[in-house]
Amino acid sequence: MNFAIVGCGFIAKKHADSIKEIKGARLIAVSDKIPTNMRRYTEEFGATPYLDLEEMLSSESIDVVCICTPTGLHAPLAIQVANAKKHIILEKPIAMTLEDTDRIIEACHKNQVKLSIVHPNRYRPVVKELKQILDSGALGDISHANAIVNWNRNQEYYNQSPWRGTKALDGGALLNQAIHNLDLLLWFMGDVEEVYSMEATRLRKIEAEDVSNGVLKFSSGALGMVQASTTVYPKNFEESITLFGENGTVKIGGSNALYFEHIEIKGMSSKEKEGLINQVKTEPWGKPGHQHILEDMMEAVEMNIEPAINGVEGRKSLELVLAMYESAEKNTPIFLSKEKVHVSY
């Protein structure tokens, strides 16, 4: 299956390295406005470079296009690629607005191409184990859940590119860093119906927020808390998700949410608990999440099924972030729409 990459910045390397590891996958083309950005991919992978995306789409036998540009550019590029009848792997978040998101989903539906959103944390070993525990019913009814991302992104990080930290192209700690954790929270807990949030730009010279705190009410009646920041000194401090149930409490954490920090489940022996903790410790990262995403797309194309994290899934976390932004701006609770977006091929 032939792959191409649009936007050859930092995150594109993860896509290219994953393509290299997958049997039957080939990176045949790359496109970027800056010629030097494409040099690694032409030299190491033999990909043909294109300054013009339209030329690339019409000149190459491409099956799947990985879009790795700033978020604000996702919609026009994804629609262009969909209209060229190419399947799409789109970096997170899916877009900057719900209107653009729905335009992307509709273009993929119209052109009968697959759309996958890059939320690779779902494939981390500890996350998969927690999902199995939750789905088994071992925790019982969940009363509340917390998602915390207290990280460091210093001013030099934002100064690397003029689009970083802007409201038009990037967003702040919530949209850019914590979006993965919101995806996991929704995957674990289901839909959110109400949010109240506060945000601030305290230490970084950017347009968007560098710290955010919010509370959620899930459709199940459970409550949630979200905290996100990029102001922690001097390095990433904590990324965690904690679920509190009637029969157990489980926290995954560390600086990158890779480990079980706490497990107490009714009926689980100390031996079982230690075994689970140590099992995750042996290989906390597992196979790279991007490789899982790409392999899932290949399977979806071959079997004509939906990718695991499709456009509708990607829309959910964006909708939650935008509701939190609106709540902070208006200083009022925001109720999320009960209308669901559906897509079929």
Buried (B, 14 or more C-beta within 10 A) or exposed (E): BBBBBBBBBEBBBBBBBBBEEBEEBBBBBBBBEEEEBBBBBBEEBEBBBBEEBEEBBEEBEBBBBBBBBBBBBBBBBBBBBBBBEBBBBBBBBBBBEBEBBBBBBBBBBEBEBBBBBBBBBBBBBBBEBBBEBBEEEBBEEBBBBBBBBBBBBBEEBBEEBEBBBBBEBBBBBBBBBBBBBBBBBBBBBBBBBBBBBBBBBEBBEBBBBBBBBBBBBBEBEBBBBBBBBBBBEEEBBBBBBBBBBEBBBBBBBBBBBBBBBBBEBEEBEEEEBEEBBEEBEEEBEBBBBBBBBBBBBBEBBEEEEBBBBBBBBBBBBBBBBBBBBEBBEEEEEBEBEEEEBEBEB
